[in-house]
Amino acid sequence: MATETKILEASEVIKRLKKTGMTQEEIAKALGCTQVAVSQWKLKKTFPIPIFRGELARVYREVTGEVVKVLEQ
């Protein structure tokens, strides 16, 4: 059976990762970006470029086992 891919905003993915116990700093390190960038995405002040949307989906899958696509803003 195929797994359904959820489509989520970057801010929602970050909030869900934080609920698993990851800090913004840990998320940033996993993505290869700054904590400031993660904070800006969470607050919807800026949005991740395509490569970081893909990396955010990858980290989310590794941590939760769920497949997501990060919505383009």
PQR file with spaces between the fields and no chain letter, atoms N, CA, C, O and H, PARSE charges and radii, in Angstrom:
ATOM       1  N    MET     1       0.839   -1.182    0.000 -0.4000 1.5000
ATOM       2  CA   MET     1       0.000    0.000    0.000 -0.0000 2.0000
ATOM       3  C    MET     1       0.880    1.240    0.000  0.5500 1.7000
ATOM       4  O    MET     1       1.825    1.328    0.784 -0.5500 1.4000
ATOM       5  N    ALA     2       0.581    2.202   -0.873 -0.4000 1.5000
ATOM       6  CA   ALA     2       1.374    3.420   -0.983 -0.0000 2.0000
ATOM       7  C    ALA     2       1.089    4.347    0.200  0.5500 1.7000
ATOM       8  O    ALA     2      -0.036    4.435    0.692 -0.5500 1.4000
ATOM       9  H    ALA     2      -0.186    2.130   -1.510  0.4000 1.0000
ATOM      10  N    THR     3       2.134    5.027    0.632 -0.4000 1.5000
ATOM      11  CA   THR     3       1.998    5.991    1.715 -0.0000 2.0000
ATOM      12  C    THR     3       1.542    7.317    1.144  0.5500 1.7000
ATOM      13  O    THR     3       2.086    7.790    0.146 -0.5500 1.4000
ATOM      14  H    THR     3       3.047    4.956    0.232  0.4000 1.0000
ATOM      15  N    GLU     4       0.548    7.919    1.772 -0.4000 1.5000
ATOM      16  CA   GLU     4       0.046    9.205    1.323 -0.0000 2.0000
ATOM      17  C    GLU     4       1.027   10.305    1.712  0.5500 1.7000
ATOM      18  O    GLU     4       1.497   10.357    2.848 -0.5500 1.4000
ATOM      19  H    GLU     4       0.106    7.535    2.583  0.4000 1.0000
ATOM      20  N    THR     5       1.329   11.176    0.764 -0.4000 1.5000
ATOM      21  CA   THR     5       2.223   12.298    1.024 -0.0000 2.0000
ATOM      22  C    THR     5       1.389   13.491    1.472  0.5500 1.7000
ATOM      23  O    THR     5       0.494   13.943    0.758 -0.5500 1.4000
ATOM      24  H    THR     5       0.947   11.134   -0.159  0.4000 1.0000
ATOM      25  N    LYS     6       1.696   13.993    2.661 -0.4000 1.5000
ATOM      26  CA   LYS     6       1.020   15.183    3.166 -0.0000 2.0000
ATOM      27  C    LYS     6       1.739   16.410    2.639  0.5500 1.7000
ATOM      28  O    LYS     6       2.959   16.402    2.479 -0.5500 1.4000
ATOM      29  H    LYS     6       2.423   13.626    3.241  0.4000 1.0000
ATOM      30  N    ILE     7       0.985   17.462    2.371 -0.4000 1.5000
ATOM      31  CA   ILE     7       1.563   18.731    1.944 -0.0000 2.0000
ATOM      32  C    ILE     7       1.391   19.709    3.095  0.5500 1.7000
ATOM      33  O    ILE     7       0.274   20.017    3.508 -0.5500 1.4000
ATOM      34  H    ILE     7      -0.006   17.469    2.501  0.4000 1.0000
ATOM      35  N    LEU     8       2.529   20.194    3.607 -0.4000 1.5000
ATOM      36  CA   LEU     8       2.514   21.081    4.766 -0.0000 2.0000
ATOM      37  C    LEU     8       3.356   22.323    4.503  0.5500 1.7000
ATOM      38  O    LEU     8       4.296   22.289    3.709 -0.5500 1.4000
ATOM      39  H    LEU     8       3.436   19.944    3.271  0.4000 1.0000
ATOM      40  N    GLU     9       3.013   23.418    5.175 -0.4000 1.5000
ATOM      41  CA   GLU     9       3.844   24.612    5.126 -0.0000 2.0000
ATOM      42  C    GLU     9       5.109   24.357    5.936  0.5500 1.7000
ATOM      43  O    GLU     9       5.098   23.551    6.866 -0.5500 1.4000
ATOM      44  H    GLU     9       2.250   23.445    5.820  0.4000 1.0000
ATOM      45  N    ALA    10       6.190   25.032    5.592 -0.4000 1.5000
ATOM      46  CA   ALA    10       7.448   24.887    6.323 -0.0000 2.0000
ATOM      47  C    ALA    10       7.249   25.168    7.807  0.5500 1.7000
ATOM      48  O    ALA    10       7.808   24.469    8.652 -0.5500 1.4000
ATOM      49  H    ALA    10       6.199   25.687    4.837  0.4000 1.0000
ATOM      50  N    SER    11       6.462   26.180    8.126 -0.4000 1.5000
ATOM      51  CA   SER    11       6.244   26.536    9.534 -0.0000 2.0000
ATOM      52  C    SER    11       5.607   25.376   10.302  0.5500 1.7000
ATOM      53  O    SER    11       5.942   25.145   11.464 -0.5500 1.4000
ATOM      54  H    SER    11       6.009   26.749    7.440  0.4000 1.0000
ATOM      55  N    GLU    12       4.697   24.652    9.664 -0.4000 1.5000
ATOM      56  CA   GLU    12       4.034   23.526   10.315 -0.0000 2.0000
ATOM      57  C    GLU    12       5.007   22.355   10.498  0.5500 1.7000
ATOM      58  O    GLU    12       4.980   21.684   11.530 -0.5500 1.4000
ATOM      59  H    GLU    12       4.425   24.840    8.720  0.4000 1.0000
ATOM      60  N    VAL    13       5.859   22.110    9.511 -0.4000 1.5000
ATOM      61  CA   VAL    13       6.846   21.041    9.629 -0.0000 2.0000
ATOM      62  C    VAL    13       7.789   21.347   10.798  0.5500 1.7000
ATOM      63  O    VAL    13       8.109   20.457   11.585 -0.5500 1.4000
ATOM      64  H    VAL    13       5.881   22.655    8.673  0.4000 1.0000
ATOM      65  N    ILE    14       8.228   22.587   10.910 -0.4000 1.5000
ATOM      66  CA   ILE    14       9.125   22.976   12.000 -0.0000 2.0000
ATOM      67  C    ILE    14       8.436   22.810   13.343  0.5500 1.7000
ATOM      68  O    ILE    14       9.037   22.298   14.287 -0.5500 1.4000
ATOM      69  H    ILE    14       7.968   23.310   10.271  0.4000 1.0000
ATOM      70  N    LYS    15       7.187   23.234   13.443 -0.4000 1.5000
ATOM      71  CA   LYS    15       6.438   23.077   14.699 -0.0000 2.0000
ATOM      72  C    LYS    15       6.330   21.597   15.079  0.5500 1.7000
ATOM      73  O    LYS    15       6.485   21.236   16.246 -0.5500 1.4000
ATOM      74  H    LYS    15       6.698   23.651   12.677  0.4000 1.0000
ATOM      75  N    ARG    16       6.065   20.750   14.092 -0.4000 1.5000
ATOM      76  CA   ARG    16       5.942   19.313   14.376 -0.0000 2.0000
ATOM      77  C    ARG    16       7.284   18.703   14.775  0.5500 1.7000
ATOM      78  O    ARG    16       7.331   17.827   15.639 -0.5500 1.4000
ATOM      79  H    ARG    16       5.939   21.043   13.144  0.4000 1.0000
ATOM      80  N    LEU    17       8.371   19.154   14.156 -0.4000 1.5000
ATOM      81  CA   LEU    17       9.691   18.667   14.547 -0.0000 2.0000
ATOM      82  C    LEU    17      10.022   19.101   15.972  0.5500 1.7000
ATOM      83  O    LEU    17      10.620   18.341   16.733 -0.5500 1.4000
ATOM      84  H    LEU    17       8.332   19.866   13.454  0.4000 1.0000
ATOM      85  N    LYS    18       9.635   20.310   16.326 -0.4000 1.5000
ATOM      86  CA   LYS    18       9.887   20.787   17.685 -0.0000 2.0000
ATOM      87  C    LYS    18       9.120   19.944   18.704  0.5500 1.7000
ATOM      88  O    LYS    18       9.601   19.725   19.815 -0.5500 1.4000
ATOM      89  H    LYS    18       9.148   20.928   15.708  0.4000 1.0000
ATOM      90  N    LYS    19       7.940   19.475   18.334 -0.4000 1.5000
ATOM      91  CA   LYS    19       7.159   18.623   19.237 -0.0000 2.0000
ATOM      92  C    LYS    19       7.840   17.284   19.482  0.5500 1.7000
ATOM      93  O    LYS    19       7.561   16.622   20.481 -0.5500 1.4000
ATOM      94  H    LYS    19       7.549   19.653   17.431  0.4000 1.0000
ATOM      95  N    THR    20       8.743   16.872   18.569 -0.4000 1.5000
ATOM      96  CA   THR    20       9.492   15.627   18.769 -0.0000 2.0000
ATOM      97  C    THR    20      10.673   15.847   19.702  0.5500 1.7000
ATOM      98  O    THR    20      11.353   14.894   20.083 -0.5500 1.4000
ATOM      99  H    THR    20       8.970   17.410   17.756  0.4000 1.0000
ATOM     100  N    GLY    21      10.917   17.093   20.067 -0.4000 1.5000
ATOM     101  CA   GLY    21      12.022   17.404   20.966 -0.0000 2.0000
ATOM     102  C    GLY    21      13.203   18.082   20.289  0.5500 1.7000
ATOM     103  O    GLY    21      14.161   18.461   20.963 -0.5500 1.4000
ATOM     104  H    GLY    21      10.364   17.866   19.757  0.4000 1.0000
ATOM     105  N    MET    22      13.155   18.243   18.967 -0.4000 1.5000
ATOM     106  CA   MET    22      14.250   18.928   18.273 -0.0000 2.0000
ATOM     107  C    MET    22      14.179   20.427   18.532  0.5500 1.7000
ATOM     108  O    MET    22      13.095   21.010   18.568 -0.5500 1.4000
ATOM     109  H    MET    22      12.376   17.936   18.420  0.4000 1.0000
ATOM     110  N    THR    23      15.332   21.040   18.710 -0.4000 1.5000
ATOM     111  CA   THR    23      15.390   22.494   18.848 -0.0000 2.0000
ATOM     112  C    THR    23      15.563   23.110   17.466  0.5500 1.7000
ATOM     113  O    THR    23      15.894   22.417   16.503 -0.5500 1.4000
ATOM     114  H    THR    23      16.213   20.567   18.680  0.4000 1.0000
ATOM     115  N    GLN    24      15.338   24.414   17.377 -0.4000 1.5000
ATOM     116  CA   GLN    24      15.561   25.092   16.102 -0.0000 2.0000
ATOM     117  C    GLN    24      17.025   24.971   15.691  0.5500 1.7000
ATOM     118  O    GLN    24      17.331   24.862   14.504 -0.5500 1.4000
ATOM     119  H    GLN    24      15.069   24.976   18.159  0.4000 1.0000
ATOM     120  N    GLU    25      17.914   24.990   16.652 -0.4000 1.5000
ATOM     121  CA   GLU    25      19.342   24.847   16.365 -0.0000 2.0000
ATOM     122  C    GLU    25      19.640   23.464   15.766  0.5500 1.7000
ATOM     123  O    GLU    25      20.411   23.353   14.813 -0.5500 1.4000
ATOM     124  H    GLU    25      17.666   25.079   17.616  0.4000 1.0000
ATOM     125  N    GLU    26      19.035   22.425   16.321 -0.4000 1.5000
ATOM     126  CA   GLU    26      19.227   21.066   15.799 -0.0000 2.0000
ATOM     127  C    GLU    26      18.631   20.926   14.402  0.5500 1.7000
ATOM     128  O    GLU    26      19.217   20.284   13.530 -0.5500 1.4000
ATOM     129  H    GLU    26      18.408   22.516   17.095  0.4000 1.0000
ATOM     130  N    ILE    27      17.475   21.525   14.198 -0.4000 1.5000
ATOM     131  CA   ILE    27      16.847   21.498   12.874 -0.0000 2.0000
ATOM     132  C    ILE    27      17.763   22.186   11.868  0.5500 1.7000
ATOM     133  O    ILE    27      18.005   21.660   10.782 -0.5500 1.4000
ATOM     134  H    ILE    27      16.999   22.046   14.906  0.4000 1.0000
ATOM     135  N    ALA    28      18.269   23.360   12.230 -0.4000 1.5000
ATOM     136  CA   ALA    28      19.163   24.114   11.346 -0.0000 2.0000
ATOM     137  C    ALA    28      20.414   23.301   11.000  0.5500 1.7000
ATOM     138  O    ALA    28      20.834   23.268    9.844 -0.5500 1.4000
ATOM     139  H    ALA    28      18.072   23.788   13.112  0.4000 1.0000
ATOM     140  N    LYS    29      21.002   22.651   11.997 -0.4000 1.5000
ATOM     141  CA   LYS    29      22.201   21.840   11.758 -0.0000 2.0000
ATOM     142  C    LYS    29      21.897   20.699   10.805  0.5500 1.7000
ATOM     143  O    LYS    29      22.694   20.407    9.914 -0.5500 1.4000
ATOM     144  H    LYS    29      20.661   22.678   12.936  0.4000 1.0000
ATOM     145  N    ALA    30      20.748   20.047   10.983 -0.4000 1.5000
ATOM     146  CA   ALA    30      20.351   18.945   10.107 -0.0000 2.0000
ATOM     147  C    ALA    30      20.119   19.411    8.668  0.5500 1.7000
ATOM     148  O    ALA    30      20.328   18.655    7.719 -0.5500 1.4000
ATOM     149  H    ALA    30      20.101   20.284   11.707  0.4000 1.0000
ATOM     150  N    LEU    31      19.686   20.667    8.520 -0.4000 1.5000
ATOM     151  CA   LEU    31      19.402   21.215    7.192 -0.0000 2.0000
ATOM     152  C    LEU    31      20.610   21.867    6.550  0.5500 1.7000
ATOM     153  O    LEU    31      20.661   22.026    5.330 -0.5500 1.4000
ATOM     154  H    LEU    31      19.516   21.281    9.291  0.4000 1.0000
ATOM     155  N    GLY    32      21.595   22.249    7.376 -0.4000 1.5000
ATOM     156  CA   GLY    32      22.752   22.963    6.845 -0.0000 2.0000
ATOM     157  C    GLY    32      22.478   24.436    6.644  0.5500 1.7000
ATOM     158  O    GLY    32      22.999   25.052    5.714 -0.5500 1.4000
ATOM     159  H    GLY    32      21.553   22.119    8.367  0.4000 1.0000
ATOM     160  N    CYS    33      21.658   25.001    7.518 -0.4000 1.5000
ATOM     161  CA   CYS    33      21.354   26.427    7.450 -0.0000 2.0000
ATOM     162  C    CYS    33      21.501   27.019    8.855  0.5500 1.7000
ATOM     163  O    CYS    33      21.977   26.343    9.767 -0.5500 1.4000
ATOM     164  H    CYS    33      21.235   24.500    8.273  0.4000 1.0000
ATOM     165  N    THR    34      21.099   28.259    9.028 -0.4000 1.5000
ATOM     166  CA   THR    34      21.216   28.910   10.331 -0.0000 2.0000
ATOM     167  C    THR    34      19.939   28.764   11.137  0.5500 1.7000
ATOM     168  O    THR    34      18.861   28.543   10.584 -0.5500 1.4000
ATOM     169  H    THR    34      20.712   28.809    8.287  0.4000 1.0000
ATOM     170  N    GLN    35      20.072   28.888   12.447 -0.4000 1.5000
ATOM     171  CA   GLN    35      18.912   28.870   13.337 -0.0000 2.0000
ATOM     172  C    GLN    35      18.013   30.060   13.038  0.5500 1.7000
ATOM     173  O    GLN    35      16.793   29.961   13.165 -0.5500 1.4000
ATOM     174  H    GLN    35      20.948   29.067   12.896  0.4000 1.0000
ATOM     175  N    VAL    36      18.601   31.180   12.644 -0.4000 1.5000
ATOM     176  CA   VAL    36      17.822   32.375   12.303 -0.0000 2.0000
ATOM     177  C    VAL    36      16.900   32.074   11.116  0.5500 1.7000
ATOM     178  O    VAL    36      15.741   32.488   11.108 -0.5500 1.4000
ATOM     179  H    VAL    36      19.592   31.260   12.541  0.4000 1.0000
ATOM     180  N    ALA    37      17.417   31.356   10.121 -0.4000 1.5000
ATOM     181  CA   ALA    37      16.588   31.005    8.962 -0.0000 2.0000
ATOM     182  C    ALA    37      15.411   30.139    9.396  0.5500 1.7000
ATOM     183  O    ALA    37      14.280   30.373    8.971 -0.5500 1.4000
ATOM     184  H    ALA    37      18.359   31.020   10.128  0.4000 1.0000
ATOM     185  N    VAL    38      15.668   29.143   10.235 -0.4000 1.5000
ATOM     186  CA   VAL    38      14.596   28.264   10.718 -0.0000 2.0000
ATOM     187  C    VAL    38      13.552   29.075   11.476  0.5500 1.7000
ATOM     188  O    VAL    38      12.353   28.852   11.310 -0.5500 1.4000
ATOM     189  H    VAL    38      16.587   28.952   10.580  0.4000 1.0000
ATOM     190  N    SER    39      13.994   30.004   12.299 -0.4000 1.5000
ATOM     191  CA   SER    39      13.077   30.859   13.054 -0.0000 2.0000
ATOM     192  C    SER    39      12.220   31.701   12.107  0.5500 1.7000
ATOM     193  O    SER    39      11.016   31.843   12.317 -0.5500 1.4000
ATOM     194  H    SER    39      14.968   30.185   12.434  0.4000 1.0000
ATOM     195  N    GLN    40      12.837   32.255   11.071 -0.4000 1.5000
ATOM     196  CA   GLN    40      12.097   33.077   10.100 -0.0000 2.0000
ATOM     197  C    GLN    40      11.043   32.253    9.364  0.5500 1.7000
ATOM     198  O    GLN    40       9.941   32.734    9.104 -0.5500 1.4000
ATOM     199  H    GLN    40      13.816   32.140   10.900  0.4000 1.0000
ATOM     200  N    TRP    41      11.387   31.010    9.030 -0.4000 1.5000
ATOM     201  CA   TRP    41      10.422   30.132    8.345 -0.0000 2.0000
ATOM     202  C    TRP    41       9.268   29.791    9.277  0.5500 1.7000
ATOM     203  O    TRP    41       8.107   29.784    8.867 -0.5500 1.4000
ATOM     204  H    TRP    41      12.282   30.619    9.242  0.4000 1.0000
ATOM     205  N    LYS    42       9.598   29.509   10.539 -0.4000 1.5000
ATOM     206  CA   LYS    42       8.565   29.149   11.515 -0.0000 2.0000
ATOM     207  C    LYS    42       7.574   30.303   11.699  0.5500 1.7000
ATOM     208  O    LYS    42       6.369   30.088   11.831 -0.5500 1.4000
ATOM     209  H    LYS    42      10.541   29.515   10.872  0.4000 1.0000
ATOM     210  N    LEU    43       8.105   31.529   11.705 -0.4000 1.5000
ATOM     211  CA   LEU    43       7.266   32.720   11.901 -0.0000 2.0000
ATOM     212  C    LEU    43       6.630   33.217   10.598  0.5500 1.7000
ATOM     213  O    LEU    43       5.889   34.200   10.602 -0.5500 1.4000
ATOM     214  H    LEU    43       9.084   31.703   11.598  0.4000 1.0000
ATOM     215  N    LYS    44       6.924   32.531    9.482 -0.4000 1.5000
ATOM     216  CA   LYS    44       6.416   32.879    8.149 -0.0000 2.0000
ATOM     217  C    LYS    44       6.881   34.257    7.688  0.5500 1.7000
ATOM     218  O    LYS    44       6.194   34.927    6.917 -0.5500 1.4000
ATOM     219  H    LYS    44       7.526   31.733    9.479  0.4000 1.0000
ATOM     220  N    LYS    45       8.057   34.678    8.166 -0.4000 1.5000
ATOM     221  CA   LYS    45       8.623   35.958    7.728 -0.0000 2.0000
ATOM     222  C    LYS    45       9.354   35.790    6.405  0.5500 1.7000
ATOM     223  O    LYS    45       9.376   36.702    5.579 -0.5500 1.4000
ATOM     224  H    LYS    45       8.616   34.134    8.793  0.4000 1.0000
ATOM     225  N    THR    46       9.951   34.623    6.208 -0.4000 1.5000
ATOM     226  CA   THR    46      10.554   34.242    4.931 -0.0000 2.0000
ATOM     227  C    THR    46      10.196   32.781    4.687  0.5500 1.7000
ATOM     228  O    THR    46       9.642   32.116    5.562 -0.5500 1.4000
ATOM     229  H    THR    46       9.933   33.882    6.879  0.4000 1.0000
ATOM     230  N    PHE    47      10.511   32.292    3.508 -0.4000 1.5000
ATOM     231  CA   PHE    47      10.191   30.918    3.154 -0.0000 2.0000
ATOM     232  C    PHE    47      11.427   30.242    2.583  0.5500 1.7000
ATOM     233  O    PHE    47      12.234   30.887    1.913 -0.5500 1.4000
ATOM     234  H    PHE    47      10.961   32.832    2.797  0.4000 1.0000
ATOM     235  N    PRO    48      11.584   28.944    2.841 -0.5600 1.5000
ATOM     236  CA   PRO    48      12.783   28.249    2.363  0.2800 2.0000
ATOM     237  C    PRO    48      12.830   28.130    0.846  0.5500 1.7000
ATOM     238  O    PRO    48      11.808   27.966    0.179 -0.5500 1.4000
ATOM     239  N    ILE    49      14.054   28.217    0.322 -0.4000 1.5000
ATOM     240  CA   ILE    49      14.254   27.990   -1.106 -0.0000 2.0000
ATOM     241  C    ILE    49      14.066   26.499   -1.374  0.5500 1.7000
ATOM     242  O    ILE    49      14.076   25.701   -0.436 -0.5500 1.4000
ATOM     243  H    ILE    49      14.884   28.350    0.863  0.4000 1.0000
ATOM     244  N    PRO    50      13.895   26.110   -2.639 -0.5600 1.5000
ATOM     245  CA   PRO    50      13.586   24.714   -2.949  0.2800 2.0000
ATOM     246  C    PRO    50      14.502   23.675   -2.302  0.5500 1.7000
ATOM     247  O    PRO    50      14.013   22.659   -1.809 -0.5500 1.4000
ATOM     248  N    ILE    51      15.809   23.900   -2.290 -0.4000 1.5000
ATOM     249  CA   ILE    51      16.708   22.891   -1.719 -0.0000 2.0000
ATOM     250  C    ILE    51      16.418   22.677   -0.231  0.5500 1.7000
ATOM     251  O    ILE    51      16.496   21.549    0.256 -0.5500 1.4000
ATOM     252  H    ILE    51      16.207   24.725   -2.690  0.4000 1.0000
ATOM     253  N    PHE    52      16.085   23.746    0.492 -0.4000 1.5000
ATOM     254  CA   PHE    52      15.789   23.600    1.912 -0.0000 2.0000
ATOM     255  C    PHE    52      14.402   23.013    2.147  0.5500 1.7000
ATOM     256  O    PHE    52      14.178   22.357    3.164 -0.5500 1.4000
ATOM     257  H    PHE    52      16.022   24.662    0.097  0.4000 1.0000
ATOM     258  N    ARG    53      13.470   23.238    1.226 -0.4000 1.5000
ATOM     259  CA   ARG    53      12.164   22.569    1.342 -0.0000 2.0000
ATOM     260  C    ARG    53      12.356   21.064    1.249  0.5500 1.7000
ATOM     261  O    ARG    53      11.751   20.309    2.010 -0.5500 1.4000
ATOM     262  H    ARG    53      13.652   23.771    0.400  0.4000 1.0000
ATOM     263  N    GLY    54      13.205   20.623    0.310 -0.4000 1.5000
ATOM     264  CA   GLY    54      13.489   19.199    0.172 -0.0000 2.0000
ATOM     265  C    GLY    54      14.208   18.630    1.388  0.5500 1.7000
ATOM     266  O    GLY    54      13.899   17.526    1.837 -0.5500 1.4000
ATOM     267  H    GLY    54      13.697   21.236   -0.308  0.4000 1.0000
ATOM     268  N    GLU    55      15.157   19.375    1.914 -0.4000 1.5000
ATOM     269  CA   GLU    55      15.892   18.923    3.094 -0.0000 2.0000
ATOM     270  C    GLU    55      14.987   18.868    4.319  0.5500 1.7000
ATOM     271  O    GLU    55      15.108   17.961    5.142 -0.5500 1.4000
ATOM     272  H    GLU    55      15.408   20.272    1.550  0.4000 1.0000
ATOM     273  N    LEU    56      14.091   19.827    4.441 -0.4000 1.5000
ATOM     274  CA   LEU    56      13.148   19.847    5.559 -0.0000 2.0000
ATOM     275  C    LEU    56      12.243   18.613    5.501  0.5500 1.7000
ATOM     276  O    LEU    56      11.964   17.995    6.528 -0.5500 1.4000
ATOM     277  H    LEU    56      13.993   20.564    3.772  0.4000 1.0000
ATOM     278  N    ALA    57      11.791   18.262    4.306 -0.4000 1.5000
ATOM     279  CA   ALA    57      10.963   17.062    4.134 -0.0000 2.0000
ATOM     280  C    ALA    57      11.759   15.807    4.483  0.5500 1.7000
ATOM     281  O    ALA    57      11.230   14.881    5.098 -0.5500 1.4000
ATOM     282  H    ALA    57      12.018   18.765    3.471  0.4000 1.0000
ATOM     283  N    ARG    58      13.044   15.778    4.083 -0.4000 1.5000
ATOM     284  CA   ARG    58      13.898   14.627    4.379 -0.0000 2.0000
ATOM     285  C    ARG    58      14.098   14.455    5.882  0.5500 1.7000
ATOM     286  O    ARG    58      13.975   13.345    6.400 -0.5500 1.4000
ATOM     287  H    ARG    58      13.473   16.530    3.582  0.4000 1.0000
ATOM     288  N    VAL    59      14.402   15.536    6.577 -0.4000 1.5000
ATOM     289  CA   VAL    59      14.612   15.468    8.028 -0.0000 2.0000
ATOM     290  C    VAL    59      13.320   15.037    8.719  0.5500 1.7000
ATOM     291  O    VAL    59      13.349   14.219    9.638 -0.5500 1.4000
ATOM     292  H    VAL    59      14.501   16.437    6.156  0.4000 1.0000
ATOM     293  N    TYR    60      12.199   15.583    8.281 -0.4000 1.5000
ATOM     294  CA   TYR    60      10.909   15.220    8.877 -0.0000 2.0000
ATOM     295  C    TYR    60      10.642   13.725    8.712  0.5500 1.7000
ATOM     296  O    TYR    60      10.189   13.059    9.643 -0.5500 1.4000
ATOM     297  H    TYR    60      12.176   16.248    7.535  0.4000 1.0000
ATOM     298  N    ARG    61      10.928   13.210    7.523 -0.4000 1.5000
ATOM     299  CA   ARG    61      10.724   11.775    7.257 -0.0000 2.0000
ATOM     300  C    ARG    61      11.624   10.929    8.150  0.5500 1.7000
ATOM     301  O    ARG    61      11.183    9.918    8.697 -0.5500 1.4000
ATOM     302  H    ARG    61      11.296   13.751    6.767  0.4000 1.0000
ATOM     303  N    GLU    62      12.885   11.336    8.299 -0.4000 1.5000
ATOM     304  CA   GLU    62      13.829   10.583    9.127 -0.0000 2.0000
ATOM     305  C    GLU    62      13.416   10.568   10.597  0.5500 1.7000
ATOM     306  O    GLU    62      13.587    9.560   11.284 -0.5500 1.4000
ATOM     307  H    GLU    62      13.243   12.156    7.854  0.4000 1.0000
ATOM     308  N    VAL    63      12.872   11.689   11.078 -0.4000 1.5000
ATOM     309  CA   VAL    63      12.512   11.809   12.497 -0.0000 2.0000
ATOM     310  C    VAL    63      11.166   11.152   12.803  0.5500 1.7000
ATOM     311  O    VAL    63      11.017   10.487   13.828 -0.5500 1.4000
ATOM     312  H    VAL    63      12.733   12.507   10.520  0.4000 1.0000
ATOM     313  N    THR    64      10.187   11.337   11.913 -0.4000 1.5000
ATOM     314  CA   THR    64       8.823   10.881   12.212 -0.0000 2.0000
ATOM     315  C    THR    64       8.399    9.644   11.430  0.5500 1.7000
ATOM     316  O    THR    64       7.469    8.947   11.838 -0.5500 1.4000
ATOM     317  H    THR    64      10.308   11.877   11.080  0.4000 1.0000
ATOM     318  N    GLY    65       9.059    9.363   10.326 -0.4000 1.5000
ATOM     319  CA   GLY    65       8.652    8.259    9.470 -0.0000 2.0000
ATOM     320  C    GLY    65       7.541    8.636    8.510  0.5500 1.7000
ATOM     321  O    GLY    65       7.108    7.809    7.708 -0.5500 1.4000
ATOM     322  H    GLY    65       9.814    9.929    9.995  0.4000 1.0000
ATOM     323  N    GLU    66       7.071    9.880    8.583 -0.4000 1.5000
ATOM     324  CA   GLU    66       5.995   10.346    7.698 -0.0000 2.0000
ATOM     325  C    GLU    66       6.577   11.061    6.481  0.5500 1.7000
ATOM     326  O    GLU    66       7.565   11.788    6.585 -0.5500 1.4000
ATOM     327  H    GLU    66       7.422   10.552    9.234  0.4000 1.0000
ATOM     328  N    VAL    67       5.952   10.844    5.336 -0.4000 1.5000
ATOM     329  CA   VAL    67       6.386   11.494    4.102 -0.0000 2.0000
ATOM     330  C    VAL    67       5.587   12.771    3.906  0.5500 1.7000
ATOM     331  O    VAL    67       4.356   12.756    3.922 -0.5500 1.4000
ATOM     332  H    VAL    67       5.150   10.253    5.251  0.4000 1.0000
ATOM     333  N    VAL    68       6.310   13.891    3.719 -0.4000 1.5000
ATOM     334  CA   VAL    68       5.645   15.160    3.484 -0.0000 2.0000
ATOM     335  C    VAL    68       6.313   15.881    2.317  0.5500 1.7000
ATOM     336  O    VAL    68       7.464   15.620    1.967 -0.5500 1.4000
ATOM     337  H    VAL    68       7.310   13.903    3.707  0.4000 1.0000
ATOM     338  N    LYS    69       5.565   16.773    1.745 -0.4000 1.5000
ATOM     339  CA   LYS    69       6.087   17.708    0.768 -0.0000 2.0000
ATOM     340  C    LYS    69       5.898   19.084    1.379  0.5500 1.7000
ATOM     341  O    LYS    69       4.818   19.399    1.880 -0.5500 1.4000
ATOM     342  H    LYS    69       4.629   16.985    2.029  0.4000 1.0000
ATOM     343  N    VAL    70       6.929   19.900    1.343 -0.4000 1.5000
ATOM     344  CA   VAL    70       6.837   21.236    1.933 -0.0000 2.0000
ATOM     345  C    VAL    70       6.279   22.175    0.868  0.5500 1.7000
ATOM     346  O    VAL    70       6.825   22.308   -0.227 -0.5500 1.4000
ATOM     347  H    VAL    70       7.806   19.645    0.936  0.4000 1.0000
ATOM     348  N    LEU    71       5.182   22.813    1.226 -0.4000 1.5000
ATOM     349  CA   LEU    71       4.445   23.701    0.331 -0.0000 2.0000
ATOM     350  C    LEU    71       5.310   24.868   -0.122  0.5500 1.7000
ATOM     351  O    LEU    71       6.044   25.458    0.671 -0.5500 1.4000
ATOM     352  H    LEU    71       4.738   22.705    2.115  0.4000 1.0000
ATOM     353  N    GLU    72       5.215   25.191   -1.395 -0.4000 1.5000
ATOM     354  CA   GLU    72       5.887   26.383   -1.925 -0.0000 2.0000
ATOM     355  C    GLU    72       5.042   27.587   -1.542  0.5500 1.7000
ATOM     356  O    GLU    72       3.819   27.563   -1.675 -0.5500 1.4000
ATOM     357  H    GLU    72       4.619   24.712   -2.040  0.4000 1.0000
ATOM     358  N    GLN    73       5.698   28.642   -1.064 -0.4000 1.5000
ATOM     359  CA   GLN    73       4.965   29.848   -0.693 -0.0000 2.0000
ATOM     360  C    GLN    73       4.980   30.809   -1.831  0.5500 1.7000
ATOM     361  O    GLN    73       4.415   31.897   -1.727 -0.5500 1.4000
ATOM     362  H    GLN    73       6.692   28.661   -0.956  0.4000 1.0000
